[in-house]
């Protein structure tokens, strides 16, 4: 006769407790085992323990566990009660400012300001400026511009997905921008949870629209029209961004003499990890003689501070570049020049990618990996955005099929 193997004592697993040979009786919960104790707190180890006694001990253990769970919930509620959405957003933005890109912080600060106060971003205090009590005229302007009541005073525990729907519906013009707004709120709440400020993200399952890539380039004809009708500083900005692939805000507008190194027919713009968008060393390599000459002229004109300035002599910013491009685009559209709906200042960078891939300036086509190195992106990011323009990479697909 086969000897019975030692181990758990036979019985229905649905009982919630079992006997382990040589160890004693245990209760089961969520796949974990806990010693089954008598009324005096002594572990039951008798394999012949009556079923009635085991069930009574198990029932007592379940009651104790339920009471402990309830107490833990009460403790958590006391710990997190009183935390408002404004406090969460402020904590997240402080973290984002210290660890992320300046543009990301700026955009999310605008979004969360709207979310908390129900006001458009022009009322948000400038970064680094201490908020002051608004004047009577400012309060009137705020009242006239208010979009919704704001959710900043709401407790995090009271936030519902319905509130996010109502907030988004108050901005019918956002359209495709809803995704980034939802992400800003969700990331603020996720950060607060990870940092121990709140117990949970109350909208953790809220659906985020699928991303729609905006990859719009400029044709040579569109470029010519832009350069012809733009004021000289804006025309120079468009020309330089197209030819170098520089990011308009954190590279072109931020360029100073210290970033530039010229050696013969080669020029490098170098941005440290702290200055670059990707938090990695960023080097732009440029061999176009006209671009080298332009930068040399700007260094002579502005030995201190940013090299490129607008018509008033002030350094360009991401916002002023974008606004100048949009105004120029609208003016040209009235004159019959056609642009894609998504054409913007950043399209200059996309134009650099397309023309470099197709050998527009050099007569030599290059692959995605080369463009990624020139643009300071990962190859995967460039594949996602620019593969349709890469004749070399697409030819490989034709050869393989």
C-alpha positions in Angstrom: 0.0 0.0 0.0 1.3 3.4 -1.0 2.4 5.5 2.0 0.4 8.7 2.4 2.6 11.7 1.6 3.1 14.2 4.5 1.8 17.7 4.0 -1.6 19.4 4.3 -4.3 17.5 6.0 -7.1 16.5 3.5 -10.2 18.6 3.4 -12.0 21.2 1.4 -9.9 24.1 0.4 -12.9 26.4 0.7 -12.8 26.0 4.5 -10.2 28.8 4.6 -7.9 27.0 6.9 -5.7 23.8 6.8 -3.2 21.7 8.8 0.4 21.6 7.8 2.2 18.4 9.0 4.8 19.2 11.6 3.8 22.9 11.7 0.2 23.2 12.8 -3.0 24.9 11.7 -3.1 27.9 9.4 -5.7 30.3 8.0 -5.6 31.3 4.3 -6.0 34.8 2.9 -5.1 36.1 -0.5 -2.7 33.2 -1.0 -0.9 33.8 2.2 -0.9 31.6 5.4 -1.4 32.9 8.9 -1.1 30.8 12.2 -4.5 29.8 13.5 -4.6 30.6 17.3 -6.8 29.7 20.2 -8.5 32.2 22.5 -5.2 32.7 24.4 -3.2 33.4 21.3 -1.5 29.9 21.2 -0.9 28.4 17.9 -3.0 25.2 17.3 -0.7 22.3 16.4 -2.7 19.2 17.3 -3.4 17.3 14.1 -6.6 15.9 15.8 -8.0 19.3 16.6 -11.8 19.0 16.4 -13.4 20.6 13.4 -15.7 22.7 15.6 -12.7 24.3 17.5 -10.8 25.0 14.2 -13.9 26.7 12.8 -14.4 28.8 15.9 -10.7 29.9 15.8 -11.0 30.7 12.1 -14.1 32.8 12.7 -12.4 34.7 15.5 -9.4 35.3 13.2 -11.6 36.6 10.4 -13.3 39.0 12.8 -9.9 40.3 14.0 -8.8 40.7 10.4 -11.9 42.6 9.5 -11.5 45.0 12.5 -7.8 45.5 11.6 -8.8 46.4 8.0 -11.4 48.8 9.1 -9.0 50.5 11.5 -6.4 50.8 8.7 -8.9 52.4 6.5 -9.9 54.9 9.2 -6.2 55.7 9.8 -5.6 56.3 6.1 -8.7 58.5 5.9 -7.4 60.6 8.8 -4.0 60.8 7.2 -5.2 61.9 3.8 -8.3 63.9 4.7 -8.0 67.5 3.9 -5.7 67.1 0.9 -7.0 69.3 -1.9 -6.4 69.1 -5.6 -4.6 72.4 -5.5 -2.1 71.0 -3.0 -1.6 68.0 -5.2 -1.0 70.2 -8.3 1.4 72.5 -6.5 3.4 69.5 -5.2 3.5 67.9 -8.7 4.5 71.1 -10.5 7.4 71.8 -8.0 8.7 68.3 -8.8 8.2 68.7 -12.5 10.1 72.0 -12.5 13.0 70.4 -10.7 13.2 67.3 -12.8 11.6 67.9 -16.2 11.9 70.0 -19.3 11.0 73.7 -19.0 8.4 73.5 -21.8 6.7 70.5 -20.1 6.5 72.3 -16.8 5.1 75.5 -18.5 2.4 73.6 -20.4 1.3 71.6 -17.4 1.3 74.6 -15.2 -1.1 76.3 -17.6 -3.3 73.2 -17.7 -3.4 72.7 -13.9 -4.0 76.4 -13.3 -7.1 76.2 -15.5 -8.1 73.0 -13.7 -7.8 74.4 -10.2 -9.0 78.0 -10.8 -11.2 77.9 -13.9 -9.2 80.7 -15.5 -7.2 80.9 -18.8 -3.4 80.8 -18.5 -2.8 84.5 -19.0 -3.9 85.0 -15.4 -1.3 82.5 -14.0 1.6 84.3 -12.3 4.8 84.1 -14.3 7.2 81.4 -13.3 9.4 82.6 -10.5 7.1 85.6 -9.6 5.5 85.4 -6.2 1.7 85.7 -6.5 0.1 88.9 -5.2 -3.4 89.8 -4.2 -5.3 90.9 -7.4 -6.6 94.4 -7.7 -10.2 95.3 -8.1 -9.8 95.6 -11.9 -8.0 92.3 -12.1 -10.8 90.6 -10.2 -13.3 92.0 -12.6 -11.2 90.8 -15.5 -11.0 87.3 -13.9 -14.7 87.2 -13.3 -15.4 88.1 -17.0 -12.9 85.5 -18.2 -13.8 82.6 -15.9 -14.4 79.4 -17.8 -15.6 77.2 -14.9 -15.7 77.3 -11.1 -12.4 75.4 -10.7 -11.6 72.3 -8.7 -8.6 73.4 -6.6 -10.5 73.5 -3.4 -12.1 70.1 -3.9 -10.7 67.2 -1.7 -8.9 64.6 -3.7 -11.2 61.9 -2.2 -14.2 63.7 -3.7 -12.9 63.9 -7.2 -15.0 61.8 -9.7 -14.5 61.0 -13.4 -17.6 63.1 -13.9 -15.7 66.2 -12.8 -13.0 65.5 -15.5 -15.8 65.2 -18.1 -17.3 68.5 -17.0 -13.9 70.2 -17.0 -13.1 69.0 -20.6 -16.6 69.9 -21.8 -16.1 73.5 -20.6 -13.4 73.8 -23.3 -14.9 72.8 -26.6 -12.0 74.3 -28.5 -9.5 71.9 -27.0 -10.4 69.1 -29.5 -7.2 67.1 -30.0 -5.6 68.8 -27.0 -7.8 66.9 -24.5 -5.3 64.1 -24.3 -2.5 66.3 -22.9 -4.9 67.9 -20.4 -6.0 64.6 -19.0 -2.4 63.4 -18.8 -1.5 66.5 -16.8 -4.1 65.8 -14.1 -3.5 62.1 -14.0 0.2 62.6 -13.7 -0.2 65.0 -10.8 -2.4 62.5 -9.0 -0.1 59.6 -9.7 2.8 61.7 -8.4 0.9 62.5 -5.2 0.1 58.8 -4.6 3.8 57.8 -5.2 4.9 60.6 -2.9 2.6 59.5 -0.1 0.4 62.7 -0.3 -2.8 60.8 -1.1 -3.8 57.1 -0.7 -4.9 56.6 -4.3 -5.5 58.2 -7.7 -9.4 58.6 -7.8 -9.4 58.7 -11.7 -6.8 55.9 -12.3 -9.0 54.2 -14.9 -10.1 57.4 -16.7 -9.8 56.9 -20.5 -7.2 59.0 -22.3 -7.7 59.6 -26.0 -5.3 57.9 -28.4 -2.3 60.1 -29.4 -2.4 61.7 -32.9 1.0 62.6 -34.2 1.4 66.1 -35.6 4.2 65.8 -38.2 3.8 68.6 -40.7 6.7 69.8 -42.9 7.0 72.9 -45.0 7.5 72.8 -48.7 10.2 74.9 -50.4 7.4 77.1 -51.8 5.9 77.6 -48.3 9.3 78.3 -46.9 10.0 80.9 -49.6 6.6 82.7 -48.9 7.3 82.7 -45.1 10.8 84.2 -45.5 9.6 86.8 -48.0 6.8 88.2 -45.8 8.3 87.7 -42.3 10.1 90.5 -40.5 13.9 89.9 -40.6 14.3 88.4 -37.1 11.4 85.9 -37.6 12.6 85.1 -41.1 16.1 84.4 -39.7 14.5 82.2 -37.0 12.6 80.1 -39.5 15.6 79.8 -41.8 17.9 78.7 -39.0 15.5 76.2 -37.4 14.8 74.6 -40.8 18.5 74.3 -41.7 19.7 73.1 -38.2 16.8 71.1 -36.9 17.1 73.0 -33.6 14.2 72.9 -31.2 12.7 76.4 -31.3 12.4 77.0 -27.6 15.1 75.2 -25.7 17.8 75.3 -28.4 17.4 78.1 -30.9 16.0 80.7 -28.5 18.4 79.6 -25.7 21.5 79.7 -27.8 24.3 81.8 -26.4 28.0 82.3 -27.3 29.0 79.7 -24.7 27.1 77.0 -26.6 28.9 77.6 -29.9 32.2 76.1 -31.1 33.4 76.8 -34.7 36.4 75.0 -36.2 36.9 75.9 -39.8 33.9 74.7 -41.8 32.3 72.9 -38.9 30.1 74.4 -36.1 28.8 72.7 -33.0 26.1 73.9 -30.6 26.4 72.0 -27.3 23.8 72.0 -24.5 24.5 70.3 -21.2 22.3 67.6 -19.7 20.6 70.2 -17.5 19.8 72.4 -20.5 18.6 69.8 -23.0 15.0 68.6 -23.3 16.0 64.9 -23.1 18.3 65.5 -20.1 21.2 64.1 -22.2 24.1 65.9 -23.7 22.8 67.6 -26.9 25.2 68.5 -29.8 24.0 70.0 -33.0 26.4 69.6 -35.9 26.3 72.2 -38.7 28.4 72.5 -41.8 26.3 74.9 -43.9 28.5 78.0 -44.6 25.6 80.4 -44.5 24.5 79.2 -41.1 28.0 79.5 -39.7 28.2 83.0 -41.1 24.8 83.9 -39.5 25.9 82.6 -36.1 29.2 84.5 -36.3 27.3 87.7 -37.0 24.9 87.1 -34.1 27.8 86.5 -31.7 29.4 89.7 -32.8 26.1 91.6 -32.3 25.2 89.9 -29.0 28.4 88.8 -27.1 26.3 88.3 -24.0 22.9 86.6 -23.6 20.9 84.8 -26.3 22.2 85.3 -29.9 18.8 85.6 -31.6 16.4 88.5 -30.8 13.1 89.7 -32.0 12.2 93.1 -33.5 12.3 94.8 -30.1 15.7 93.5 -29.3 14.4 91.0 -26.7 15.5 87.3 -26.8 13.1 85.0 -28.6 11.0 82.7 -26.4 9.1 79.6 -27.4 5.8 81.5 -27.0 6.9 84.5 -29.1 8.2 82.3 -31.9 5.0 80.3 -32.0 2.9 83.4 -31.9 4.9 85.1 -34.6 4.7 82.0 -36.9 0.9 81.7 -36.4 0.3 85.4 -37.2 2.5 85.2 -40.3 0.7 82.0 -41.4 -2.7 83.6 -41.1 -1.6 86.6 -43.1 -0.2 84.4 -45.9 -3.4 82.2 -46.0 -5.4 85.3 -46.6 -3.1 85.9 -49.6 -3.8 82.5 -51.0 -0.8 80.5 -49.7 -2.0 77.1 -48.5 -0.7 75.5 -45.3 -1.6 72.3 -43.5 -3.8 73.0 -40.5 -1.1 71.7 -38.1 1.7 73.8 -39.6 3.5 75.6 -36.8 7.0 76.8 -35.7 7.9 73.2 -34.8 7.3 72.2 -38.4 10.7 73.7 -39.2 12.3 70.9 -37.2 10.1 68.3 -39.1 11.2 69.9 -42.3 14.9 69.4 -41.4 14.2 65.7 -40.8 12.5 65.2 -44.1 15.0 67.1 -46.2 18.0 65.4 -44.4 16.5 61.9 -45.0 16.0 62.7 -48.6 19.3 64.4 -49.2 17.8 67.8 -50.1 20.9 69.7 -49.2 23.7 67.2 -49.7 22.4 65.1 -52.5 22.9 62.0 -50.3 20.0 60.2 -48.6 20.5 59.0 -45.0 18.8 56.6 -42.8 16.6 57.0 -39.7 19.5 56.3 -37.3 21.6 59.2 -38.8 18.7 61.6 -38.5 18.1 60.5 -34.9 21.7 61.4 -34.1 21.5 64.8 -35.7 18.2 65.7 -34.0 18.9 64.4 -30.5 16.1 61.8 -30.6 16.1 58.1 -30.2 15.9 56.0 -33.4 12.5 54.7 -32.3 11.0 58.2 -31.9 12.3 59.1 -35.4 10.9 55.9 -36.9 7.5 56.7 -35.3 7.5 60.2 -36.8 9.6 60.2 -40.0 9.7 56.6 -41.4 7.3 57.6 -44.2 9.9 60.1 -45.5 12.9 57.7 -45.4 13.5 56.3 -48.9 16.4 54.2 -47.7 14.4 52.5 -45.0 11.4 52.0 -47.2 13.5 50.6 -50.0 14.6 47.8 -47.6 11.0 46.9 -47.1 10.4 46.7 -50.9 13.5 44.5 -51.2 12.3 42.2 -48.5 8.8 41.7 -49.8 
